[in-house]
Amino acid sequence: MMRALAIAAIVTAGAAGGAVAQDLAAGETSYKKCLACHAIGENAKNKVGPVLNGLEGRKAGTVEGYNYSAANKNSGITWDAQTFAEYIKDPRAKIPGTKMVFPGIKNENEIKNLWAYLSQFDAQGKKK
């Protein structure tokens, strides 16, 4: 009986680990929609939009060297999963006056996967 429970626990843990990896892979695929304007990773540089390294917990409008709109700088937003989800659905509705021209991502699962992918990068672009 104990052996069966141990095997079940290992199988369950393996399945959960696979789901996380799948979410990150799906998030990375979704990130391709962002790639034209944003960079992420160790050698990321600002493009049309700011780098996305260290997004989780970062105050909006604070990436050094990026020229933000006043609306973004003054939004008072600190990025977390919920705020990101609200923003990425319709950036101009969340921050009226933002320079970000993007139609948004409406699919909740895609948003969660994208957030999982983005939030794994620290401020230096290294995976946590």
WOTA-V176621 format. One line per field, one symbol per residue. phi: phi as a letter, one per 40 degrees, with the letter a starting at -180 (. if undefined). psi: psi as a letter, one per 20 degrees, with the letter a starting at -180 (. if undefined). A space follows every 50 residues. Layout:
phi = ???
psi = ???
This chain:
phi = .cccccccccccccccccccccccccccccddccdcbbbahcbcbcbcbc cbcgccgcccgbccgbcccddccccgcbcadccccccccadcccbdgccc bacgbccdcccccccdccccccccgccc
psi = ghgghgghgggggggghhhgggggghhhghhhhhhhhqqqrhkqqqchrr qjqkgpiqpqkjppipnqqhgghjhjppprgggggggihnhhhgnpiqio opirphogghggggggggiipahijqp.
